[in-house]
Amino acid sequence: MSRDAVRIGPPVRTAGAVTAEIRLPGRDAVRVRFSGPDDALADGADSLLAGALLPAMRLDAPLRTAAPVSGALLDNTTRIQAVVAEWDAGLHPIEVRAPRRAPAPSRSTGEAAFFSGGIDSFHTALRHADRLSGLIFLHGFDIPLQERARREGAAGTVRLAAAELGLPLVEVATDLRPFARPYVTWQRYHGAVLASVALLLTPRFGVVHVPGSLSYDTWFPHGSHPLLDPFWSTEQVELRYDGFDANRWEKTRAVAGSEVALRRLRVCSRDERGDRNCGRCEKCLRTMVSLRLLGALDRSDRFPGTLDLELVGRVASLGGGTRAFWEQNLAAAEQSGDATLAWTLRAALRRQRPATVPTVGSSRPPVARVRQLPRR
């Protein structure tokens, strides 16, 4: 193990922001920042610990902070490390040392869910709408902070969706993603970023739902995971992984019943304006296929043009770890009697390489284990 430690400087709390320097062994200190509504922000010590943990594991360096942190979080870092080190041989269990903060006498009764406007987040928002007191939109998560126009376009769509759902929207920005990029993949790290923001908003929310992309029939090692997310909880906030009981087809079917979702759905991360869906990328096309099969595509103006089946066949054949989602669409197409679409999807999936699961500890990005399609 490296003798040098990753050291988190004291968080500095100003109006609407928390900043701190994180010093990495043999490297210049990096300043990280969170910003959001001033009355919703905690002191940031727990958030910084969550954001620095996986990069420190990659560097095989102890993690140190002089700022008091949650005792529950400090204890749970052992469990978090055990999980992610099992998944990724390049992440090494390390010593984490910090003063323990005395628990607050009570925690907020507020309940929130992360919300990007996609299928997973709409599913969570709709199913828990009667108990939620807010939604959380994270700037710097899927769209880089420097792409201001595109990010504002996405945020504008999300604001409209939240207003139509009747839920307040809390917007938080952080630059944790570029801070961690040299050390850990986004697939492995994004759950820690969500956790850091949930830990930041404890003055307002005592429960935060994390909309999940994994489900009972399609799961694999992932930065946000039903096994992992609860370990980020503290005395002040409980993180709940949401949606493991429904696969992508089942979630899309539920979301298609909402007129708000059909008006405001945002699944595309490639659109240049950020407020639309391009209708040609993999995420757009498989969502469009699902909506067509549900009879909802014509009820939504969120996708330009008509569904191009030739393009669907080309894109679906590329794989990229989403085979299970396309298989769910194929099963629905066969069941509905949409012969043309079923033939297109079946031919595309036959051209894909069989999906595999890496051995435990592999650093290769995993994909879901899925059944092999019979040849017809």
ROLUM-408094 format. One record per residue (C-alpha): residue in three letters; x, y, z. Coordinates in steps of 0.1 Angstrom, whole numbers, padded with zeros to 4 digits, always signed. Each point is the difference from the previous one (the first is absolute). Example, Ala and Ser with C-alpha at 12.3 -4.5 7.8 and 13.67 -1.06 7.14 Angstrom:
BEGIN
ALA+0123-0045+0078SER+0014+0034-0007
//
This chain:
BEGIN
MET+0000+0000+0000SER+0011+0035-0008ARG+0014+0019+0030ASP-0016+0032-0012ALA-0036+0006+0007VAL-0029+0017-0018ARG-0008+0029+0022ILE-0033+0020+0000GLY+0004+0036+0010PRO-0026+0017+0023PRO-0032+0007-0019VAL-0007+0037-0004ARG-0037+0009+0002THR-0011+0031-0018ALA-0034+0012-0012GLY-0014-0027-0022ALA+0033-0020-0003VAL+0024-0024+0017THR+0036-0002-0012ALA+0031-0019+0011GLU+0035-0010-0012ILE+0008-0037-0004ARG+0037-0007-0001LEU+0011-0032-0018PRO+0034-0016+0005GLY+0026+0015-0024ARG-0026+0023-0016ASP-0012+0036+0004ALA-0030+0006+0022VAL-0033+0000-0018ARG-0028+0022+0011VAL-0035-0015-0002ARG-0032+0018+0004PHE-0037-0006+0007SER-0026+0027-0005GLY-0037+0001+0007PRO-0027+0017+0020ASP+0017+0014+0031ASP-0026-0013+0025ALA+0002-0035-0014LEU+0038-0005+0004ALA+0018-0018+0028ASP+0037+0008+0009GLY+0012-0024-0028ALA+0024-0022+0020ASP-0020-0032-0007SER-0004+0009-0036LEU+0038+0006-0005LEU+0008-0033+0017ALA-0024-0018-0024GLY+0015+0018-0030ALA+0036-0008+0009LEU-0004-0036+0011LEU+0003-0018-0034PRO+0028+0021-0014ALA+0020-0007+0032MET-0007-0037-0004ARG+0013+0002-0036LEU+0032+0017+0012ASP+0003-0025+0029ALA+0004+0029+0024PRO-0015+0005+0034LEU-0028+0026+0002ARG+0002+0028+0026THR-0022+0029+0010ALA+0001+0022+0031ALA-0036+0010-0004PRO-0024-0021+0022VAL-0021-0025-0020SER-0030-0023+0006GLY+0010-0030+0022ALA-0024-0021-0020LEU+0016+0010-0033LEU+0035-0005+0014ASP-0010-0036+0011ASN-0016-0007-0033THR+0031+0009-0021THR+0013-0034+0009ARG-0031-0016-0015ILE+0000+0023-0031GLN+0036-0009-0006ALA-0006-0037+0004VAL-0026+0001-0027VAL+0018+0022-0026ALA+0033-0018+0005GLU-0017-0033-0007TRP-0013+0014-0032ASP+0032+0018-0011ALA+0035-0013+0007GLY+0014+0035-0006LEU-0018+0014+0030HIS+0019-0009+0032PRO-0014+0001+0036ILE+0016+0029+0019GLU-0001+0015+0035VAL-0024+0029+0004ARG+0007+0022+0030ALA-0022+0029+0011PRO-0015+0014+0033ARG-0035-0012+0007ARG-0028+0026+0001ALA-0026-0002+0027PRO-0033-0010-0016ALA-0027+0027-0002PRO-0029-0005+0023SER-0024-0004-0029ARG-0001-0002-0038SER-0020+0016-0027THR-0034-0015-0008GLY+0004+0011-0036GLU+0002-0027-0028ALA+0014+0005-0034ALA+0011-0018-0032PHE+0027+0007-0025PHE-0016+0011-0033SER+0015+0003-0034GLY-0032-0003-0021GLY+0008-0035-0013ILE-0019-0033+0003ASP+0015-0011+0033SER-0004+0034+0018PHE-0036+0005-0013HIS-0009-0035+0012THR+0013+0009+0035ALA-0016+0034+0001LEU-0034-0013-0011ARG-0001-0030+0023HIS+0010+0021+0031ALA-0017+0033-0010ASP-0023+0000+0030ARG+0028-0003+0025LEU+0027+0022-0017SER+0007+0035+0012GLY+0025+0008-0028LEU+0020-0012-0030ILE+0037+0005-0005PHE+0017+0009-0033LEU+0037-0003-0001HIS+0020+0023-0022GLY+0033-0015-0011PHE-0013-0036+0000ASP-0008-0010-0036ILE+0008+0034-0016PRO+0034+0017+0008LEU-0003+0032+0020GLN+0019+0020-0027GLU-0028-0008-0025ARG-0022+0027+0014ALA-0025+0004-0028ARG-0006-0037-0003ARG-0002-0005+0037GLU-0025+0029+0004GLY-0021-0016-0028ALA-0002-0032+0019ALA-0007+0018+0033GLY-0028+0019-0016THR-0017-0031-0011VAL+0004-0015+0035ARG-0014+0031+0016LEU-0031-0002-0021ALA-0004-0037+0008ALA+0004+0006+0037ALA-0025+0029+0000GLU-0026-0021-0019LEU+0005-0028+0025GLY-0006+0025+0028LEU+0034-0006+0017PRO+0027+0026+0009LEU+0032-0004-0019VAL+0034+0003+0019GLU+0029+0007-0024VAL+0035-0009+0011ALA+0032+0004-0020THR+0033-0018+0007ASP+0033-0005-0018LEU+0008-0034+0016ARG-0002-0018-0034PRO+0031+0018-0015PHE+0018-0003+0033ALA-0003-0038+0000ARG+0003-0006-0037PRO+0038-0008+0000TYR-0005-0027+0027VAL-0033-0018-0004THR-0025-0006-0027TRP-0033+0017+0000GLN-0018-0033-0001ARG+0017-0009+0033TYR-0002+0036+0016HIS-0034+0015-0008GLY-0017-0016+0030ALA+0025+0017+0023VAL-0009+0034-0016LEU-0037-0006+0006ALA+0008-0010+0036SER+0021+0031+0005VAL-0029+0023-0011ALA-0025-0019+0022LEU+0024+0005+0029LEU+0003+0037-0008LEU-0038+0005+0001THR-0007-0014+0035PRO-0014+0033+0014ARG-0029-0005-0024PHE-0003-0037-0007GLY+0002-0030+0023VAL-0008-0026-0027VAL+0014+0001-0035HIS-0011-0024-0027VAL+0026-0009-0027PRO-0018-0011-0032GLY+0019-0031-0012SER+0007-0013-0034LEU+0005-0036+0013SER-0029-0024+0005TYR-0007-0035+0013ASP+0007-0015-0034THR+0028+0023-0012TRP+0026+0008+0026PHE+0038+0001+0002PRO+0027+0020+0019HIS-0008+0036-0003GLY+0007+0033+0018SER-0036+0003+0011HIS-0012-0034+0012PRO-0026-0013+0024LEU+0028-0017+0020LEU+0021+0031+0001ASP-0022+0031+0002PRO-0014-0006+0035PHE+0035-0001+0015TRP+0004+0037-0007SER-0028+0007+0025THR+0007+0019+0032GLU-0018+0010+0032GLN-0014+0029-0020VAL-0011-0015-0033GLU-0010-0034-0014LEU+0008-0008-0036ARG-0024-0024-0017TYR+0008-0016-0033ASP-0033+0001-0019GLY-0014-0021-0029PHE+0018-0033+0004ASP-0035-0017-0001ALA-0007+0012-0035ASN+0020-0005-0032ARG+0003+0027-0027TRP-0030-0012-0020GLU-0022+0000+0031LYS+0012+0034+0010THR-0006+0014-0035ARG-0035-0015+0001ALA-0007+0018+0033VAL+0015+0033-0012ALA-0020-0001-0033GLY-0031+0003+0021SER+0010+0035+0011GLU-0008+0030-0023VAL+0026+0020+0018ALA+0027-0025-0008LEU-0010-0002-0036ARG+0003+0038-0002ARG+0033+0003+0018LEU+0019-0033-0004ARG+0037+0006-0004VAL+0020-0031-0007CYS+0026+0013-0024SER+0035+0012+0011ARG+0011+0010-0035ASP-0024+0027-0011GLU+0019+0032-0005ARG-0026+0022+0017GLY-0006-0023+0029ASP-0038+0005+0000ARG-0009-0025-0026ASN+0006-0037-0010CYS+0020-0005-0032GLY-0020-0030-0011ARG+0030-0017-0015CYS+0023-0012+0029GLU-0003-0033+0017LYS-0019+0012+0031CYS-0025+0020-0022LEU-0006-0029-0024ARG-0007-0027+0026THR-0023+0024+0019MET-0018+0008-0032VAL-0004-0037-0007SER-0015-0006+0034LEU-0024+0030-0003ARG-0011-0013-0035LEU-0008-0034+0015LEU-0019+0017+0028GLY-0020+0021-0025ALA+0015+0032+0016LEU+0025+0012-0025ASP-0025+0020-0020ARG-0012+0016+0032SER+0034+0015+0007ASP+0017+0028-0019ARG+0033-0006+0018PHE+0016-0018-0030PRO+0004+0015-0035GLY-0013-0018-0030THR-0012-0036-0003LEU+0017-0032+0013ASP+0026-0011-0026LEU+0000-0038+0002GLU+0032-0003-0022LEU+0018+0023+0025VAL-0015-0020+0029GLY+0015-0032-0015ARG+0034+0016-0005VAL+0002+0015+0035ALA-0015-0030+0019SER+0026-0023-0016LEU+0029+0020+0015GLY-0006-0013+0036GLY+0018+0022+0025GLY-0013-0017+0031THR-0037+0007-0007ARG-0010-0033-0015ALA-0024-0008+0028PHE-0020+0031-0007TRP-0003-0009-0037GLU-0010-0035+0009GLN-0028+0013+0021ASN-0012+0021-0030LEU+0003-0032-0022ALA-0022-0020+0024ALA-0026+0028+0000ALA+0001+0002-0038GLU-0006-0037-0003GLN-0028+0000+0025SER-0017+0030-0017GLY+0002-0015-0035ASP+0022+0028-0014ALA+0016-0024-0025THR+0022+0026-0018LEU+0014+0015+0032ALA+0005-0035+0015TRP+0019-0011-0031THR+0022+0031+0001LEU+0009-0005+0036ARG+0006-0037-0003ALA+0024+0005-0029ALA+0018+0028+0018LEU+0005-0021+0032ARG+0013-0029-0020ARG+0027+0023-0013GLN+0011+0010+0035ARG+0028-0019+0017PRO-0013-0021+0029ALA+0000+0020+0032THR+0024-0013+0027VAL+0006+0007+0037PRO+0036+0008+0011THR+0016-0020+0027VAL-0003+0015+0035GLY+0026+0027+0005SER+0004+0007-0037SER+0004+0037-0009ARG-0016-0006-0034PRO-0034+0017-0002PRO-0027-0026+0006VAL-0032-0006-0019ALA-0031-0019+0010ARG-0003-0037-0002VAL-0028-0007-0024ARG-0015-0030-0017GLN+0010-0009-0035LEU-0026+0005-0027PRO-0011-0032-0019ARG+0007+0001-0037ARG-0032+0002-0021
//
